[in-house]
């Protein structure tokens, strides 16, 4: 801060007061109520499957129970945008429309800071913003006629171009460079920000020439880079050229249109991934306001992370991502590639294919806005599309063809992250192949995943189960109750059989509670009780989550809600009972009631008793869970 002093303490306090942490954090991820006055979401600082990032608006603090990141609103901005303390305060002050005052070590005012000494990120954002304004102005020039025609040919008029900030990079070598240098930006800043580059003769020249330009913004709306489309036949460059990686622009995380789409993605629990800038424009104009596109690189794992934090699908068990692909071979290949990448994504994943090969922009031009909306509405589960595409290569009228098809598709089914979907897709795959039993498909999948392998001789056999997302949520609430309020969970928790847990970590925590004497016999609470349970937990991944389970608020409205805890435990037993019912029904379907009369009746009697038990448990669960 040499030359400008430090920010007055009173102004820093005012920035904290007027910068609501839930609003600032909410610009980067979707927050949901977590109970006890706190909010939670998927941590932006590390990759996680379930939300451990908690925000407490009343105290203006945040903390991630997964990676340990935490602090106040200023600290959050420092970490998310890689800023110094002063830069973070200045950024928040601008957001809250606060004029900061500076002082020297003796407390004497030093006046406003010199613009040239502003923080690097703020300077680069300002330079990119100025560049966007320059390009937008150039779009009205005579030289930009091809760019305007390009937009018009695709159904975008002047107002649409203004709304999306479209611009034109002029043909001169240094038009933008001279413009920005005149505004006080240094040569180093222009190169660092990706706006200019050094020529072979060492002079500074613009990065883009004679191209239609789209400004690319981050999730908060700051301009961080550009995408440029070739217009002139004699332009030797690629069709699309993007800003290179800079301190602002990371192509592996940037999504075009994210600042427009983020609120509707969170609201509608849907994100539509398209392939280009004009496709994003067409979708938004057609009413598909959740559309985004990657910039200069394939849609990958880090892009998925950005969307997951907005969808927060793991916590709410809802949300979908719809990929749009052409119906040709290239589109099919893209869908197959996406399927392999997308197993990191826990939302339901769909694909919207236009059979005639039109992208959303072309579809809107030829058939109007409704056609774009219909394309998304007719989405197909990605796994279903992948299976059908793969099976098309085999002759399913022959035994050899069916065997080869199953050999090829069973590994694909084994990749499905949501285990609860596997039985349904096994039925679908068996039907698509024909003359193939669902059980055979599932058995093949189990062998591939190792779920049917022999148990290790070094430890007792633990039956493999495929966890259901809804069951895992209930199980988590149950073990949280046992750790946080054992005096309430008590005998009801201890009575739940070990087989009721489908998640191995939750099962290990429940076993550890039993090893510590059971929830009903707990003599201590809080950290002391947690230590006792940890001492009996022999599964490392389960032991690592004990603290989070003990801190994460229960979902009940009030703390220590006995009715809620009772309902959760009833729901847990009910789900276990329903699985038993399903298993017995499957056995009965495979039995001959005439030839196996006695065994059939025994199972049928057992089924009736279990169904009555499930009904009773369901009634107990309804009130406390608000169903």
N, C-alpha and C positions, 0 to 999 in steps of 0.2 A: 504493500500500500504506500510505498514511498511516493512522496509528492502530492498525496491527497489526504493523508491521515486516516483515522479509523472512524467507523460509523458510531454515532452516539448511542450509548446504552439504551436511552429512552426510546430511540427510533427502532432499535432491534426488538425491544419489548413490544412496541406497537405492531411491528411486522408479525411477530408471533401471535399476538392477540387477534389480528385481522385475517390471518391465514389459517382457515379451518383445515385441520390435517385430513379430515375425511374427504373434503373437496379436492385438496391437492393430490392426495393418494388416489382418489377416485378418477383422476384424469389418466391414470396409468393402469388401473386394474379394477375389476368389478368387486365391490364389497357387499357382503351380506351380513345381516344381524347375527350375532353370535351369543346373545344373552348377556346379562350383567352390564348392559350399556356399551358393550364393545362390538366391533365389526371385524370381519375376517375375509381374507381372500388368498389367492395363490401368490406366493412371494415372488416379487420381481427380481430378487437378488440371487436366487438359486432355483434349480429345476425341482419341482415337487409334484406329487400326484394328489395329495389332499391338502387343503388350505391350513397353513400354520402361521400365517401372517395376520397379526391382530392389531387393530387400531382402536384407541380409546379416545374418542372426541372430547370427553369431559376433561381429560388431562392433557389433550393435544399431544399424545405420545403414540408411538408404534413399536411393536416388537415381533420378531419372527421366532417362533419356537423351534423352527427347523434349522436355521443357520446362525441364529443369535443376533442378527442385525436389529438395531433399535435406536430410538432417540426421539427428538421432537421434529416439528415440521421442517425446520431448517436443515437438520441432519438428513432427513429423507431426500430433500432436493439435492443436497451435496452428493449423496450416494447414487441417486438415480441418474443425475446429469453430470457426474464427475466434476463438481465445482468446488472451489475453495469456499470457506465460510462466508467471506465477504461477497463473493459472486452469488452464492445462494440467497443471501439476504437481499441483494440488489434485484435478483430475479423475482423474488416474492414481493418486494416493494413495488416493482413495476406492475405486477399482477393485481396488487391491492390498491394501486394508485396512491402510493405514499411517497412523498418527497423526503429523501434521506439527507441528513446533515452530518458533516464530517468534522473531526476535531483532531488536534495534535495531542501529544502525550501530556501536555499541560492543560488540556481541556479547552483550548482556544479554537474557535471555528476556522476551518481551512477552506470553506466554500465547496462547490460541487466538484467532483473528480473530473480530471481531464479525460475527454472521450478516448483519446489515444491510449489511455492506461486502463480502460475498461477490461473486464475479464475476457479470456480468449473465446470461450463459448459464446458469450454475448456478442462479441465482435463478429464472429463467423456467422452467427444467425442474422445479425444486422446486415452483413455483406450479402448473404444469400437473399434476404428480403429485398434489399435494394436492387439486386440482379433480377429478381422476379418482376419488380416494377418496371425496370428497364425493358425486359423482354416483352412484357404486356404492352408497353407503349409502342414498341417496334412492330407489333402485330398489325398496327393500323397503317404502317408505311406501305408505299407502292411495292417495294421489294418483297413484302410478305404476302403478295397476292397468291402464290402457290399454297402457302400455309392456310390462308383463309379458305381457299378452294378445297383443300384436303378436308377441313372441318365441315364445310358445307356439304360436300359429297357424302358425308357420313351422318348427315342430319343434325349437325350442331350449328346453330346460328350464332350471331355476335354475342347475344346475352349469355348463352351457354358458355362461350369461350371466356367471357368476363367472369362468370361464376366459378369456373374451374381454374382461373388464372392462367389460361393458355397464353403463350407468347411466341416470339420469333427471334432467333439469333441471327443478326445481320451477317452479310458476307464479308465485311471487313475483318482484317486480322485481329484488331485490338479495340473494337468499338466498346465493348463492355469494360475491358481493362482500363481504358482511358476514363470512362465514366466513373468507375469506382475509385480510381486513383485520385480523381478530382474531388471526391467526397472524403478523402483522408485515409483510405484503406491502403495498407502497405503491400508491396510486392509479395512479401512472405505470406501475408494473410490471404491473398488471392490464390496463391498456389496451394497453401494448406487447406483452404476451403474448397478446392476442386473447381474453382471458377476460371482459372487460367493455368497455363503451363509454359515452360520455357521452350522456345523454338530451337532448331539445330544451331542457330547462330547466337543463342544465349539471350535473345530478347523475349519479353513476355507477350504471349498471345492468348486470345480467348480459347476456351476449350471447345465451344460449340460454334459452328458457322453454317449459315443457310439452312437452318433446321427449325421445325416446329418444336416448341419447348413446353413441357409441363413442369410446374414446380412440385416438388415432392416434400410433404410435410411430415413431421413426427406426430405422435399421438396427441400432443398438446397443441398442435397447429403451427409450430415454428417451421419455416422453410429451411430445409437442411440439404437440399440437393435438387437435381433436375434430371429429367429424362428427355431425350431429343430424338426426333424421328427424321430420317433422311427424306428429302424432297427432290433434290436435283439428281438427274441420272448420272452426272459426272462427279458426284460426291463419292470419293473412294472409300469412305468409312462404312461401318456396318449399318444395317437398317435402323437399329436403335442403339443409341449411345447414352450411357448414364454417367453421372458423377462418380468418380472413383471413391474408394473408401477414404473417409476423412474422420477427424475427431467427432463430426456430427453424423455422418452418413455411413452406416454399416449395412451393406446390401443383404446380409444374411438375416437381418431383423426388420428392415424397412418394408412397409406395406403401403402402396399407393392407395389413397382414399381412406386410410384408417381414422384420420381426424374427423371425417364426415360420418363414417359408419359406426364408430365406437359406441355411441349411445343406443342406436337401434340394434346393434349386435347384442349388447347387454340386455336390452328390453325384450327383443324377440327371441333371444337364445338361438340365434342363427347367424352364421357367417357364410357368405358366398364368395368363393375364390375363383377369379377369372384370370385371363392370361395377359391382358394389356390395358393401357390407359384408356383407350376409346371404349373398351368393354366396360370398364368401371363407370365411365360417363354415361353410357347407354343404359346400364342397369339402374343407376340412381335416377335418371330421367324417367325410366319406366316404372319406378316405384319399388325397385329392389334395392333398398337403401342400406343393405348390409354387405354390399360388394366391395372387395378389395383385390389388389393384385401385387405380386412380388415385383421387384424392380431390378432388372438386369441380372437376375439369377433365378434358378428354379425354386419353387416353394419348398422350404425345408423345415427341419426340426425347430429352429429358432423362431421361424415365423409361426409355427404351431404354438410355441410357448406364448407368443404375444396374444393370440386368439384365445387360448385357454384361460388366460388371466381375465379376459373380458367375459367369456362364457361362464367361467367358474363351474364347469360341467360336473367335475368330480363330486362337489359338495351337494349340488342340487339334483344330480342324476338326470340332467336334461341338457339340451343344447345340441346343435348339429352344425356340421360343416358340409357345405355343398360345393363340390368341384365341378366346373363346367369344362367339358372336353369336346373336341370335334368327334364326329362319328367315324372318321377314317382310321387307318392303321396307326398313324402317329398319335391320334387321340387315345386309341386303345393302349398303346405302349405307355403313354403318359399316365393313364389310369392304373396300369399295373405297377409302374414305378411309385405312384402316390400311395398305393396300397401297402407297399413295403415300408415306405417312410411313415405312413399314417398310423402304424401300430403303436407309435408313441402317443397318439392322441386318444383320449378316452371318451370323447363325445361320439355320438352316432355320426357316421361318415357316409355321405351320399355322393352320387355322381349324376349330373344332368347332361345328357348327350343329345345334341341336335343331329338327327340322322343324316341330314343333307350336308353336314360339315360346316354350317354357318356358325360364327361366333356370335355372342350377344349383340354386338354392334351391327353386324350384317343382318341378324334376325330382326332387330328393331327397324332397320331401314326398309326391309322387304315386307314385314308383316305387322309392324307397329308395336306399341308398348305392351299390349296384352300378351303378345307372343313371348316376350322376354319373361314376363311373370309366369306364364304357363310352363316355360322351359324349367324354371326352378321348381314349380309346383309338381311337375312330373318326375322329380328326382327318384333315383333308384339306389338302394343300399349299395355301397361300393363293393362289398364282398360278393353280393349277388351278381353285379356286373362283371367282376373279375372271374367268378366261377363260370358264367355263361360264355365269356370271351375265351377262356381256356378250353372249355369243353368243345368249342366249335372246331378245334383242330383234330378231333377224334371221331372215328366211325363208331357210334354208339349202338349200331345194329349188330355188331359182332362182339363175341365174348372177349376177344383180344383187345378190342377198342375200349370196352368198358373197364377192363382191368387196368389198362394203361392210363385211362382217364382218371380212375381213382388214385392210381400211384402219383399222378401229377397234381391232383386237386386236394388230396388229404393234407399235404404239407401246408397248403395255403390256408385251409381251415384251422390248422394248428397255430397259425400266426395270429388268429383273432384274439385281441387282447381281452375283450369282454367274454369271460368264460361262460356266462349265462346264455349267450347267443349261440354257443356251439351246438347244443342239441337241435335247436330250430334249424340251423343251417345244415346240420347233418341230414335232417329230414329232407330239406330242400335239395341238397346235393344228391341224395339217394334217388329222389324223384327225377331229377334232371338226367342222371346217368341211365336210370331205368334198370329193372331187374336186379336191384342192389338193396340190401337191407340197411336200415338206419343204424342198427347195432353194429354192423360190420364197419360202417364209416366211422362211428365213434370209437370203436376199438382201434382202428388204424390211427386215428388222431391221438388216442391215449399212448399208443406205442411211440409215436413220434415225439410227444411232449415228455415222455418218461413217466406219465402218471400210472402206467400199468406195469412198471418195472418192479423187480423183486426188491424187498426191503433189505436194508443194510444189516449185516450180522452184528455190527458193533453197537446197535441201539434198537429199542423196540420199534416195531412197525407202526407208523402213523398213517392211517388211511388218507389217501389223496382225495381232496374235494375241490370242486370248482366253485369259487366264491361268487355269490350273486351280489351286485352292487347294493340293492336295497337291504339285503341281509347284513352286509358289512356295515352299513350305516347304523342299523339297530344294534349290532354287536358292539360297535364302538361306544354307543351311548351306554350300553350295559356295563362294560368294563370301566368306563369313566365314572359311572355311579358307584361301582365297587371301590374305586380308588378315592373318590372325592367325598362320598357320604356312605361309608360302609354301614353306619348305624341305621340308615334307611334301607339300603339294598338288602342287607342282612340275609335271613334264611331264604328269601325268594331268589336271590342271586345264587346262593350256594346250591339250591335245588336244581338249577339248570344243568342238564347233562353236558358233558364235554362235546358230544357229537353235535350239539346245537350250533357250534361255531364253525363257520365255513372258512374264515380267514385264519391262517396258522398263527399269526402274531396275536390276534385276539384270543385264540384258544390257549396260547402259551401264557398270556396274562391271566386268564381265568384259572389256569392250572396253578400259577404262582400264588394267586389269592387263596386257593384251596390249600396249597402247601404252607401258607402262612397261618393256617388255622381256620380260614374261611372268613367272609365278611361279617357274619353274625358274631363271631368270637373276637373281632378286632378290639383291642384294649386301648389303642391310640389312633389318632387321625393325623392328617397333614403329612409333613416330611417324614415323621417317624414311621407311619404306616407304609408310606412309599418305600422306605428303606427295607422294611420287613418283606414286602412283596418282591422287591428287586433281588433280595437275597435268595429267593426261591424260584427266580426266573432264569431258566437255562438256555433260552433262545436269545441270541445277541440282538437281532432286529427288534424283538419285542421289548427287551430291556431298554433299548435306545429310545423307545417311544413312551416310556412310563411317565416322564416328566410332562410331556405334552398332554397326555391323557389326563393327568392330574390337574392341569392348568386350564385346558380348553373348556369353556363354559358348557354346561349341559344346555340342551335346547329348550328346557322348560321355561316358562315365563318368570316364575319366582325361584329363588335359590332354595335348594333342599326340598323340592316339591315331591312329597311322598307319593302322591297320586300318579305323577308323571313317571317316576322310577318304576312303580308297580306296573304301569302300562307298558313301559319299554320291555321289562322282563317277560310280561305276558306275550308281547309281540314276538320276542325272540323265541320263546317256546312254541308259539303258534306256527312260525315259519318252519321250525324244525319238524313239527308235527305234519305240516303240509307236505314236506319233502318225503316223510315216511308214507303218507297217503299216496303220493304219486308213485313211489316205488312199488307199493303193494298193488296198485291198480295195474301197473305194468306187468307184474307177475301174473295177476289174474287173467290179463288179456292173452298171455302166452300159454295158459293152462287149459286143459280140456275138462270141463265140469262133470262130464259123464265118466271118463276114465279115471280122473283124479278127484272124485267127489269129496272124500273126507278132507283132504288137504285143501281143496278149493273152499270148502265151507269154513275151515279154521281161519284161512286168510280173509275170507269175506267177513267173518265175525270181528276179526281184528281190525279190519278196515272200518266197520261201522263204529267201533269204539273210538278209533283215532279221529274220525270225522266229527263225532260228538265232542271230543276233547278240543279239537281245533275251533269249533263253534264257540265253546265256552271261553277259550282263551281270547278269541276275537272280540267277544263282548267286553272282556276285561280291558283289552287294549284300546278300544274305540274311544272311551271317555278321556283318558289321560293324554292320548296322542292327538286328540282333536280331529279324528277322521270322520 
